[in-house]
Amino acid sequence: MSKAQYQASGATATDLANEIEGAIRDGTLAPGDNLESIRQVAKRVGISPATVSSAYRMLRDRGMITTRERSRTIVSSRPPIATEVSVPLADSVRDLSDGNPDTKLLPSLEAAVHKLKLPTPRLYGEESMVPQLADLARRELAKQGIRTDDITVVSGGLDGIERVLGAHLLPGDRIAIEDPCYTGVLDLVRALGLSPRPVTVDTFGPEPASLDKALSGGAVAFVLTPKCQNPTGAALSAERAQELKAVIAAHPRTLVIEDDHAGETSNVERFSIVGDCERWAVAHSLAKAYGPDLRFAVLTGDPLTISRVEGRLMLGPGWVSNILQRLTLQLWGDSRTRTRLSKAADIYDERHELLAEAMSAQGIETIGRSGFNAWIPVAEELPVIQGLLHLGWAVRGGAAYRIDSSPGIRVTTATLKPGEAEHLASDLAGLMRPRSRTRRA
């Protein structure tokens, strides 16, 4: 049976939800696939629409499905469940879709591990954060104007964001997020049963009027990326940061979370908006700069938020491994490594700018000015993706990142080689340029 023909048949809401979840798990249903309407399922199976609606609500609360335009129900772009691995690309295709850093620009974790010296083993009941690491984190974040009175460590930026959301929000709460938005944040929000409210993004970050609309409409929290936003590459300007602060000041009970996932991968100046917030957190990840396998982030915030996060950590993993903390301390505090990363950031920024210039020369708009990715608006995503793939380019479709925003494609610029930006821009222009038509007499 093809995916388009998939028909669930559970007689109860739980059975129906579990059957659909199983179909997602085994690949019978793939991300983006349509599900039957509530009325169609109810009529075909012979159950009430309320039962089907309840099943779909269960799946939606688990982050398995979502509702799109015209009330279409589809499988989430990244359902929170282990699914089959995607088919690898052919060797002839240049992959500009993965969002990864350039491995040649990453510091050597192996060399750092060999140099690592550990004190006596950590025991239960000791401080959760290595004091020297806390001191270093405070100094580095203070340079960016971020308060660091209350600080802890978590297993990556998204781990920190999830713990902060869990500390304050309940299923059903409305939350303002960037649109387009990083799929990890969007999928996490849905998996937690929160209701996302889109905030339009341009080159300089979230637009103030759009944020005000979301908060005035009942959103109680806001997650934003200060620079290197994924998928657009947007970065806050000083002026935009002040405008967003003014919006937050008009909604003082808003929980504000900054997802600083980029760290030292860009030398574009970073601006923060959490300075005067009552409830706030900043997740500063080191994984992008030092390697994705370094699942580590510093989390700072108001006293209540950090206290709740640390309290919840105690009930689970307890703390982030001291071995990992001391490895991070060694990498982050090494002046030679920092110098190398600053040069790498210049290269990443240059590659991002080269793509923007190449696209502009072809009359193609790009959004964003920093990071590993650039966003290119298109009329329709699928024809462009397929057309570029036929020409030997793999890019990422924008549907997984969008709520209400217009179609676009994400191009990863982190590994661009000399001449590739011009070649890609030329190929994309050929696909986007209207074909001439002849009229018969």
The 8 nearest C-alpha neighbors of each residue, nearest first, counted from 0:
[[1, 4, 5, 2, 3, 27, 6, 28],
 [2, 0, 4, 3, 5, 27, 28, 6],
 [1, 3, 5, 4, 28, 27, 0, 32],
 [2, 4, 1, 5, 33, 32, 0, 34],
 [5, 3, 1, 2, 0, 6, 35, 34],
 [6, 4, 2, 3, 1, 0, 7, 28],
 [5, 7, 4, 8, 35, 40, 34, 3],
 [8, 6, 9, 19, 15, 18, 5, 40],
 [7, 9, 44, 10, 15, 6, 40, 18],
 [10, 8, 15, 14, 11, 7, 18, 12],
 [9, 11, 8, 14, 15, 46, 12, 44],
 [12, 10, 14, 13, 9, 15, 50, 54],
 [11, 13, 54, 15, 50, 14, 53, 51],
 [14, 12, 16, 15, 11, 17, 54, 9],
 [15, 13, 9, 17, 11, 16, 12, 18],
 [14, 16, 9, 12, 18, 13, 17, 11],
 [17, 15, 54, 13, 19, 18, 14, 12],
 [18, 16, 20, 14, 19, 15, 13, 21],
 [19, 17, 21, 15, 20, 16, 14, 22],
 [18, 20, 22, 16, 21, 17, 15, 23],
 [21, 19, 17, 23, 22, 18, 16, 24],
 [20, 22, 24, 18, 19, 23, 17, 25],
 [23, 21, 27, 19, 25, 20, 28, 24],
 [24, 22, 28, 20, 26, 21, 25, 27],
 [23, 25, 82, 21, 22, 26, 20, 81],
 [26, 24, 22, 23, 27, 21, 82, 83],
 [27, 25, 28, 23, 24, 29, 22, 83],
 [26, 28, 22, 25, 23, 2, 29, 24],
 [27, 29, 23, 26, 22, 2, 32, 30],
 [28, 30, 32, 26, 23, 31, 27, 74],
 [31, 29, 76, 74, 75, 32, 77, 28],
 [30, 32, 74, 73, 76, 75, 29, 33],
 [33, 31, 73, 74, 29, 30, 28, 34],
 [34, 32, 73, 72, 31, 74, 35, 71],
 [35, 33, 73, 72, 36, 32, 74, 71],
 [36, 34, 39, 40, 37, 33, 6, 72],
 [35, 37, 39, 38, 40, 34, 72, 71],
 [38, 36, 40, 39, 51, 48, 41, 52],
 [37, 39, 41, 36, 40, 48, 42, 35],
 [40, 38, 36, 42, 37, 41, 35, 43],
 [39, 41, 43, 37, 42, 38, 44, 35],
 [42, 40, 46, 38, 48, 44, 47, 39],
 [41, 43, 45, 39, 40, 44, 38, 46],
 [42, 44, 40, 41, 45, 39, 46, 8],
 [45, 43, 41, 42, 46, 8, 40, 10],
 [44, 46, 42, 41, 43, 47, 40, 10],
 [47, 45, 41, 44, 48, 50, 10, 42],
 [46, 48, 49, 50, 41, 51, 45, 42],
 [47, 49, 51, 41, 50, 52, 37, 38],
 [48, 50, 52, 47, 51, 53, 46, 37],
 [51, 49, 53, 12, 47, 48, 52, 54],
 [52, 50, 54, 48, 53, 49, 37, 12],
 [51, 53, 49, 55, 50, 54, 48, 56],
 [52, 54, 56, 50, 51, 55, 12, 49],
 [55, 53, 12, 16, 51, 57, 56, 52],
 [54, 56, 58, 52, 57, 53, 59, 51],
 [55, 57, 59, 53, 54, 58, 60, 52],
 [58, 56, 54, 60, 55, 59, 53, 61],
 [59, 57, 61, 55, 63, 56, 60, 64],
 [58, 60, 56, 64, 62, 61, 57, 63],
 [59, 61, 192, 57, 62, 58, 190, 56],
 [62, 60, 190, 58, 59, 63, 57, 192],
 [61, 63, 190, 189, 59, 60, 64, 78],
 [64, 62, 78, 58, 75, 61, 59, 74],
 [65, 63, 74, 75, 59, 73, 62, 58],
 [64, 66, 73, 75, 72, 59, 74, 67],
 [65, 67, 72, 71, 70, 73, 68, 64],
 [68, 66, 71, 70, 72, 69, 65, 73],
 [67, 69, 70, 71, 66, 403, 72, 402],
 [68, 70, 71, 67, 66, 72, 36, 73],
 [71, 69, 68, 67, 66, 72, 36, 65],
 [72, 70, 67, 66, 69, 68, 73, 33],
 [71, 73, 66, 34, 65, 33, 67, 70],
 [74, 72, 33, 32, 31, 64, 34, 65],
 [73, 75, 64, 30, 31, 32, 63, 65],
 [76, 74, 64, 78, 77, 30, 63, 65],
 [75, 77, 30, 399, 31, 78, 74, 186],
 [78, 76, 75, 79, 186, 30, 182, 63],
 [77, 79, 63, 75, 80, 62, 76, 186],
 [80, 78, 77, 62, 63, 190, 81, 61],
 [79, 81, 78, 82, 24, 63, 77, 23],
 [80, 82, 24, 83, 79, 78, 25, 84],
 [83, 81, 24, 80, 25, 84, 26, 23],
 [82, 84, 26, 85, 25, 81, 24, 86],
 [83, 85, 82, 86, 87, 81, 26, 25],
 [86, 84, 87, 83, 82, 88, 26, 29],
 [85, 87, 84, 88, 83, 89, 26, 82],
 [88, 86, 85, 89, 84, 90, 94, 92],
 [89, 87, 90, 92, 86, 94, 91, 393],
 [88, 90, 91, 92, 87, 93, 391, 86],
 [91, 89, 92, 88, 93, 87, 94, 391],
 [90, 92, 89, 391, 93, 88, 392, 94],
 [93, 91, 391, 90, 392, 89, 94, 88],
 [94, 92, 392, 391, 393, 95, 91, 90],
 [93, 95, 393, 96, 92, 392, 394, 97],
 [96, 94, 411, 394, 393, 410, 97, 93],
 [95, 97, 394, 395, 94, 411, 393, 98],
 [96, 98, 99, 95, 411, 94, 395, 394],
 [99, 97, 411, 96, 371, 372, 100, 95],
 [98, 100, 97, 101, 413, 371, 411, 287],
 [101, 99, 413, 102, 287, 98, 371, 414],
 [100, 102, 414, 103, 104, 413, 99, 105],
 [103, 101, 105, 104, 100, 290, 99, 106],
 [104, 102, 101, 105, 106, 100, 414, 343],
 [103, 105, 102, 101, 343, 106, 340, 100],
 [106, 104, 102, 103, 289, 290, 107, 288],
 [107, 105, 289, 108, 104, 336, 290, 340],
 [108, 106, 109, 110, 111, 105, 289, 290],
 [107, 109, 111, 110, 112, 106, 289, 290],
 [108, 110, 112, 107, 111, 113, 114, 106],
 [111, 109, 113, 107, 112, 108, 114, 106],
 [110, 112, 108, 114, 109, 113, 115, 107],
 [111, 113, 115, 109, 114, 110, 108, 326],
 [112, 114, 110, 111, 115, 109, 116, 108],
 [115, 113, 111, 112, 116, 110, 329, 109],
 [116, 114, 112, 113, 111, 326, 117, 329],
 [115, 117, 114, 118, 325, 113, 112, 326],
 [116, 118, 115, 119, 322, 325, 120, 321],
 [119, 117, 120, 116, 121, 322, 325, 321],
 [118, 120, 121, 117, 122, 116, 321, 322],
 [121, 119, 118, 122, 117, 321, 322, 123],
 [120, 122, 119, 123, 321, 125, 118, 320],
 [123, 121, 125, 120, 124, 119, 126, 321],
 [124, 122, 125, 121, 317, 126, 127, 318],
 [123, 125, 122, 126, 127, 121, 317, 313],
 [124, 126, 123, 122, 127, 121, 128, 129],
 [127, 125, 128, 124, 129, 130, 318, 123],
 [126, 128, 318, 125, 129, 319, 151, 317],
 [129, 127, 126, 130, 151, 133, 152, 132],
 [128, 130, 132, 131, 133, 324, 127, 321],
 [131, 129, 133, 132, 128, 134, 126, 135],
 [132, 130, 134, 133, 129, 135, 328, 128],
 [133, 131, 135, 129, 134, 130, 328, 136],
 [132, 134, 130, 136, 131, 135, 137, 129],
 [133, 135, 131, 137, 132, 136, 130, 138],
 [134, 136, 132, 138, 137, 133, 139, 131],
 [137, 135, 133, 139, 138, 134, 140, 132],
 [136, 138, 134, 140, 135, 139, 147, 141],
 [137, 139, 141, 135, 136, 140, 134, 142],
 [138, 140, 136, 142, 141, 137, 135, 143],
 [139, 141, 143, 142, 137, 145, 138, 136],
 [140, 142, 144, 145, 138, 143, 139, 137],
 [141, 143, 140, 139, 144, 138, 145, 137],
 [144, 142, 141, 140, 145, 269, 270, 139],
 [143, 145, 141, 142, 146, 140, 271, 274],
 [146, 144, 141, 140, 143, 147, 274, 271],
 [145, 147, 148, 141, 144, 274, 140, 299],
 [146, 148, 149, 137, 299, 150, 145, 141],
 [147, 149, 146, 150, 299, 300, 302, 301],
 [150, 148, 147, 299, 302, 300, 305, 301],
 [149, 151, 299, 298, 147, 148, 305, 300],
 [150, 152, 298, 297, 128, 299, 153, 305],
 [153, 151, 297, 298, 296, 128, 319, 154],
 [154, 152, 296, 159, 155, 295, 319, 297],
 [155, 153, 295, 294, 158, 296, 319, 156],
 [156, 154, 295, 296, 294, 158, 157, 153],
 [155, 157, 159, 284, 282, 158, 296, 260],
 [158, 156, 160, 159, 155, 161, 184, 183],
 [159, 157, 161, 155, 156, 160, 154, 162],
 [158, 160, 162, 156, 157, 161, 153, 282],
 [159, 161, 157, 163, 162, 158, 164, 156],
 [160, 162, 164, 158, 159, 163, 157, 165],
 [163, 161, 165, 159, 160, 164, 308, 166],
 [164, 162, 166, 160, 165, 161, 159, 308],
 [165, 163, 161, 166, 162, 168, 167, 160],
 [164, 166, 162, 163, 167, 168, 161, 169],
 [165, 167, 163, 164, 307, 162, 168, 308],
 [166, 168, 164, 165, 163, 169, 304, 254],
 [169, 167, 164, 165, 172, 166, 170, 193],
 [168, 170, 172, 171, 167, 193, 165, 192],
 [171, 169, 192, 193, 172, 191, 168, 194],
 [170, 172, 193, 192, 194, 169, 173, 168],
 [173, 171, 193, 170, 169, 194, 168, 174],
 [174, 172, 218, 194, 195, 193, 219, 217],
 [173, 175, 218, 220, 195, 196, 219, 221],
 [176, 174, 221, 196, 218, 195, 197, 213],
 [177, 175, 222, 197, 198, 221, 196, 174],
 [176, 178, 198, 180, 179, 197, 199, 200],
 [179, 177, 180, 199, 197, 198, 401, 200],
 [178, 180, 401, 400, 177, 404, 402, 200],
 [179, 181, 178, 177, 400, 182, 401, 185],
 [182, 180, 229, 183, 184, 400, 230, 185],
 [181, 183, 185, 400, 184, 186, 180, 399],
 [184, 182, 186, 181, 185, 187, 157, 77],
 [185, 183, 187, 182, 186, 181, 188, 180],
 [184, 186, 182, 188, 187, 183, 181, 189],
 [187, 185, 189, 183, 188, 184, 182, 190],
 [188, 186, 190, 184, 189, 185, 183, 191],
 [189, 187, 185, 191, 193, 186, 190, 184],
 [188, 190, 62, 192, 186, 191, 187, 193],
 [189, 191, 62, 61, 187, 192, 188, 60],
 [192, 190, 188, 189, 193, 187, 170, 60],
 [191, 193, 170, 60, 189, 190, 171, 188],
 [194, 192, 171, 170, 172, 188, 191, 189],
 [193, 195, 173, 171, 172, 174, 196, 192],
 [196, 194, 174, 173, 175, 193, 197, 176],
 [195, 197, 175, 174, 213, 176, 194, 173],
 [198, 196, 178, 176, 177, 175, 199, 195],
 [199, 197, 177, 209, 178, 210, 176, 205],
 [198, 200, 178, 206, 205, 209, 177, 197],
 [201, 199, 205, 204, 206, 178, 177, 198],
 [200, 202, 204, 203, 205, 366, 233, 199],
 [201, 203, 367, 233, 366, 204, 368, 234],
 [204, 202, 235, 234, 233, 201, 236, 239],
 [203, 205, 200, 235, 233, 201, 234, 202],
 [206, 204, 200, 199, 198, 207, 177, 201],
 [205, 207, 209, 199, 208, 200, 210, 204],
 [208, 206, 210, 209, 243, 211, 242, 205],
 [209, 207, 211, 210, 206, 212, 246, 198],
 [208, 210, 212, 198, 207, 206, 211, 199],
 [211, 209, 207, 213, 212, 198, 208, 214],
 [210, 212, 208, 214, 209, 213, 215, 246],
 [211, 213, 209, 215, 210, 214, 216, 208],
 [214, 212, 216, 210, 211, 215, 218, 196],
 [215, 213, 218, 211, 216, 217, 212, 210],
 [214, 216, 212, 217, 213, 211, 218, 250],
 [217, 215, 213, 214, 212, 218, 211, 196],
 [216, 218, 214, 215, 219, 173, 213, 174],
 [219, 217, 173, 214, 174, 220, 175, 213],
 [218, 220, 253, 174, 173, 217, 254, 214],
 [221, 219, 254, 174, 253, 218, 255, 175],
 [220, 222, 175, 255, 176, 174, 256, 254],
 [223, 221, 256, 176, 257, 255, 175, 220],
 [224, 222, 257, 258, 177, 225, 256, 221],
 [223, 225, 258, 228, 226, 257, 259, 222],
 [226, 224, 235, 234, 270, 269, 259, 223],
 [234, 227, 225, 228, 224, 233, 235, 269],
 [228, 226, 370, 232, 369, 233, 234, 261],
 [229, 227, 232, 233, 226, 224, 231, 230],
 [230, 228, 181, 231, 232, 227, 372, 180],
 [229, 231, 372, 228, 181, 409, 232, 374],
 [232, 230, 374, 373, 229, 367, 233, 228],
 [231, 233, 367, 227, 228, 369, 370, 373],
 [234, 232, 367, 202, 228, 204, 231, 203],
 [235, 226, 233, 203, 204, 225, 227, 236],
 [236, 234, 203, 204, 225, 239, 226, 240],
 [235, 237, 239, 238, 203, 240, 234, 270],
 [238, 236, 240, 239, 270, 241, 235, 269],
 [237, 239, 241, 236, 240, 242, 235, 243],
 [240, 238, 242, 236, 241, 237, 235, 243],
 [239, 241, 243, 237, 242, 238, 272, 235],
 [242, 240, 244, 238, 239, 243, 245, 237],
 [241, 243, 239, 245, 244, 240, 207, 238],
 [242, 244, 246, 240, 245, 241, 207, 239],
 [245, 243, 241, 247, 246, 242, 272, 248],
 [244, 246, 248, 242, 243, 247, 241, 249],
 [245, 247, 243, 249, 248, 244, 211, 242],
 [246, 248, 250, 244, 249, 245, 251, 243],
 [249, 247, 245, 251, 250, 246, 244, 276],
 [248, 250, 246, 247, 251, 245, 211, 244],
 [249, 251, 247, 248, 252, 253, 246, 214],
 [252, 250, 248, 253, 249, 247, 276, 277],
 [253, 251, 250, 254, 277, 278, 219, 276],
 [254, 252, 220, 219, 251, 250, 255, 278],
 [253, 255, 220, 278, 279, 221, 219, 252],
 [256, 254, 279, 221, 220, 253, 222, 280],
 [257, 255, 222, 280, 279, 281, 221, 258],
 [258, 256, 281, 223, 224, 222, 259, 282],
 [257, 259, 224, 282, 260, 223, 281, 256],
 [260, 258, 283, 261, 282, 257, 224, 262],
 [259, 261, 284, 258, 262, 283, 156, 287],
 [262, 260, 264, 259, 287, 227, 263, 284],
 [261, 263, 264, 260, 285, 284, 259, 288],
 [262, 264, 265, 288, 261, 344, 340, 341],
 [265, 263, 344, 288, 261, 262, 287, 343],
 [266, 264, 344, 267, 263, 348, 370, 369],
 [265, 267, 344, 268, 345, 264, 263, 341],
 [266, 268, 265, 269, 369, 226, 348, 234],
 [269, 267, 266, 270, 226, 236, 265, 234],
 [268, 270, 226, 225, 267, 271, 143, 235],
 [271, 269, 235, 225, 237, 240, 268, 236],
 [270, 272, 273, 225, 240, 269, 274, 145],
 [271, 273, 244, 274, 240, 243, 270, 241],
 [274, 272, 276, 275, 271, 279, 255, 244],
 [273, 275, 272, 276, 145, 271, 146, 144],
 [276, 274, 273, 277, 272, 248, 244, 279],
 [277, 275, 273, 278, 274, 279, 251, 255],
 [276, 278, 279, 275, 252, 251, 301, 254],
 [279, 277, 254, 276, 301, 255, 253, 304],
 [280, 278, 255, 300, 254, 256, 301, 276],
 [279, 281, 300, 256, 299, 257, 255, 282],
 [282, 280, 257, 299, 298, 256, 283, 300],
 [281, 283, 298, 258, 156, 259, 297, 284],
 [284, 282, 259, 297, 296, 260, 281, 298],
 [283, 285, 296, 260, 156, 286, 155, 262],
 [286, 284, 288, 287, 296, 262, 289, 295],
 [285, 287, 291, 290, 293, 289, 288, 284],
 [288, 286, 290, 291, 285, 289, 261, 100],
 [289, 287, 264, 286, 285, 263, 290, 262],
 [288, 290, 286, 105, 287, 285, 106, 293],
 [289, 291, 286, 292, 287, 293, 288, 105],
 [292, 290, 286, 293, 287, 294, 289, 288],
 [291, 293, 290, 294, 286, 289, 295, 287],
 [294, 292, 286, 291, 295, 290, 289, 285],
 [295, 293, 155, 154, 292, 286, 291, 296],
 [294, 296, 155, 154, 293, 153, 284, 285],
 [297, 295, 284, 155, 283, 153, 156, 152],
 [296, 298, 152, 283, 282, 151, 153, 284],
 [299, 297, 282, 151, 152, 281, 150, 283],
 [300, 298, 150, 281, 280, 149, 147, 151],
 [299, 301, 280, 279, 305, 149, 281, 304],
 [300, 302, 304, 303, 279, 278, 305, 149],
 [303, 301, 305, 304, 149, 306, 300, 148],
 [304, 302, 306, 305, 301, 307, 278, 300],
 [303, 305, 307, 306, 301, 302, 308, 300],
 [306, 304, 308, 302, 307, 303, 300, 309],
 [305, 307, 303, 309, 304, 308, 302, 310],
 [306, 308, 310, 304, 305, 309, 166, 303],
 [309, 307, 305, 311, 310, 306, 162, 312],
 [310, 308, 312, 306, 311, 307, 305, 313],
 [311, 309, 307, 313, 312, 308, 306, 314],
 [310, 312, 308, 314, 313, 309, 307, 315],
 [313, 311, 309, 317, 315, 314, 310, 316],
 [314, 312, 317, 310, 311, 315, 309, 316],
 [313, 315, 311, 312, 317, 316, 310, 309],
 [314, 316, 312, 317, 313, 311, 318, 310],
 [315, 317, 318, 312, 313, 314, 319, 311],
 [318, 316, 313, 312, 315, 314, 319, 127],
 [319, 317, 127, 316, 320, 312, 313, 128],
 [318, 320, 153, 321, 152, 154, 324, 317],
 [321, 319, 322, 323, 318, 324, 325, 127],
 [322, 320, 324, 323, 325, 319, 129, 121],
 [321, 323, 320, 325, 324, 326, 117, 319],
 [324, 322, 326, 320, 321, 325, 327, 319],
 [325, 323, 321, 327, 322, 326, 328, 320],
 [324, 326, 328, 327, 322, 323, 321, 329],
 [325, 327, 323, 329, 328, 324, 322, 330],
 [328, 326, 324, 330, 325, 329, 331, 323],
 [329, 327, 325, 331, 326, 132, 330, 332],
 [328, 330, 326, 332, 327, 331, 333, 325],
 [331, 329, 327, 333, 332, 328, 326, 336],
 [332, 330, 328, 333, 329, 327, 337, 336],
 [331, 333, 329, 330, 328, 334, 135, 337],
 [332, 334, 336, 330, 335, 331, 329, 337],
 [335, 333, 337, 336, 338, 332, 331, 339],
 [336, 334, 338, 337, 333, 339, 340, 332],
 [335, 337, 339, 333, 338, 334, 340, 330],
 [336, 338, 340, 334, 339, 335, 341, 333],
 [339, 337, 335, 341, 340, 336, 334, 342],
 [338, 340, 336, 342, 337, 341, 343, 335],
 [339, 341, 343, 337, 342, 338, 344, 336],
 [342, 340, 344, 338, 343, 339, 337, 345],
 [341, 343, 345, 339, 340, 344, 346, 338],
 [344, 342, 340, 346, 345, 341, 104, 339],
 [345, 343, 265, 264, 341, 347, 346, 342],
 [344, 346, 342, 348, 343, 347, 349, 266],
 [347, 345, 349, 343, 344, 348, 350, 342],
 [346, 348, 344, 350, 349, 345, 413, 351],
 [349, 347, 345, 351, 346, 350, 369, 344],
 [348, 350, 346, 352, 351, 347, 345, 353],
 [351, 349, 353, 347, 352, 348, 412, 346],
 [350, 352, 348, 349, 354, 353, 412, 347],
 [351, 353, 355, 349, 350, 354, 356, 348],
 [354, 352, 350, 356, 355, 351, 349, 357],
 [353, 355, 420, 357, 352, 356, 351, 358],
 [354, 356, 352, 358, 353, 357, 365, 359],
 [357, 355, 359, 353, 354, 358, 352, 360],
 [358, 356, 354, 421, 360, 359, 355, 420],
 [359, 357, 363, 424, 361, 355, 360, 356],
 [358, 360, 362, 356, 363, 361, 357, 355],
 [361, 359, 357, 358, 362, 356, 363, 424],
 [360, 362, 358, 359, 363, 428, 424, 357],
 [363, 361, 359, 360, 358, 364, 428, 357],
 [364, 362, 358, 359, 361, 365, 428, 360],
 [365, 363, 375, 359, 362, 358, 366, 376],
 [366, 364, 375, 374, 355, 373, 363, 367],
 [367, 365, 202, 374, 231, 373, 375, 201],
 [366, 368, 233, 232, 202, 231, 373, 369],
 [367, 369, 232, 233, 234, 202, 351, 352],
 [370, 368, 227, 232, 348, 367, 233, 234],
 [371, 369, 227, 232, 372, 265, 348, 347],
 [370, 372, 413, 412, 411, 98, 347, 100],
 [373, 371, 411, 412, 410, 232, 370, 230],
 [372, 374, 231, 410, 232, 409, 367, 366],
 [375, 373, 231, 409, 366, 365, 408, 230],
 [374, 376, 365, 407, 408, 364, 366, 377],
 [375, 377, 407, 406, 408, 374, 364, 378],
 [378, 376, 407, 379, 406, 380, 375, 408],
 [377, 379, 406, 380, 376, 407, 405, 431],
 [380, 378, 377, 381, 406, 382, 383, 407],
 [379, 381, 383, 382, 396, 407, 406, 384],
 [380, 382, 384, 383, 379, 385, 396, 386],
 [383, 381, 385, 384, 380, 386, 379, 387],
 [382, 384, 386, 381, 380, 385, 387, 430],
 [385, 383, 381, 387, 386, 382, 388, 380],
 [386, 384, 388, 382, 383, 387, 381, 389],
 [385, 387, 383, 389, 388, 384, 382, 390],
 [388, 386, 390, 392, 384, 389, 385, 383],
 [387, 389, 392, 391, 385, 390, 393, 386],
 [388, 390, 386, 387, 391, 385, 392, 92],
 [391, 389, 387, 388, 392, 386, 426, 92],
 [390, 392, 92, 388, 389, 93, 387, 91],
 [393, 391, 388, 93, 387, 92, 390, 94],
 [392, 394, 94, 388, 95, 96, 93, 92],
 [395, 393, 96, 95, 410, 409, 392, 384],
 [396, 394, 96, 409, 408, 397, 410, 393],
 [397, 395, 408, 398, 380, 409, 394, 384],
 [396, 398, 408, 407, 400, 399, 406, 409],
 [399, 397, 401, 400, 396, 406, 407, 380],
 [398, 400, 76, 397, 401, 182, 396, 75],
 [401, 399, 179, 180, 182, 398, 397, 181],
 [402, 400, 179, 398, 178, 404, 399, 403],
 [401, 403, 404, 178, 197, 179, 400, 67],
 [402, 404, 401, 405, 197, 178, 179, 68],
 [405, 403, 401, 402, 178, 179, 406, 199],
 [404, 406, 407, 403, 376, 401, 377, 378],
 [407, 405, 377, 376, 380, 397, 379, 378],
 [406, 408, 376, 377, 397, 375, 380, 374],
 [407, 409, 396, 397, 375, 395, 374, 376],
 [410, 408, 374, 395, 373, 230, 394, 397],
 [409, 411, 373, 394, 372, 95, 96, 412],
 [412, 410, 372, 95, 98, 96, 371, 413],
 [411, 413, 371, 415, 372, 351, 414, 350],
 [414, 412, 371, 100, 347, 411, 101, 415],
 [415, 413, 101, 412, 416, 100, 411, 350],
 [416, 414, 412, 413, 350, 419, 417, 420],
 [415, 417, 419, 418, 414, 420, 350, 412],
 [418, 416, 419, 415, 420, 421, 350, 353],
 [417, 419, 420, 421, 416, 422, 415, 423],
 [420, 418, 422, 421, 416, 417, 423, 415],
 [419, 421, 354, 423, 422, 418, 357, 424],
 [422, 420, 424, 357, 419, 423, 418, 425],
 [421, 423, 419, 425, 424, 420, 426, 418],
 [424, 422, 426, 420, 425, 421, 419, 427],
 [425, 423, 421, 427, 358, 426, 422, 357],
 [424, 426, 428, 422, 423, 427, 421, 429],
 [427, 425, 423, 429, 428, 424, 422, 430],
 [426, 428, 424, 430, 429, 425, 423, 431],
 [429, 427, 431, 425, 430, 426, 432, 424],
 [428, 430, 426, 427, 432, 431, 425, 433],
 [429, 431, 427, 428, 432, 426, 383, 386],
 [432, 430, 428, 429, 427, 433, 383, 377],
 [431, 433, 429, 430, 428, 434, 427, 435],
 [434, 432, 431, 435, 430, 429, 436, 428],
 [433, 435, 432, 436, 431, 430, 429, 437],
 [436, 434, 433, 437, 432, 438, 429, 431],
 [435, 437, 434, 438, 433, 439, 432, 440],
 [438, 436, 439, 435, 440, 434, 433, 432],
 [437, 439, 440, 436, 435, 434, 433, 432],
 [440, 438, 437, 436, 435, 434, 433, 432],
 [439, 438, 437, 436, 435, 434, 433, 432]]
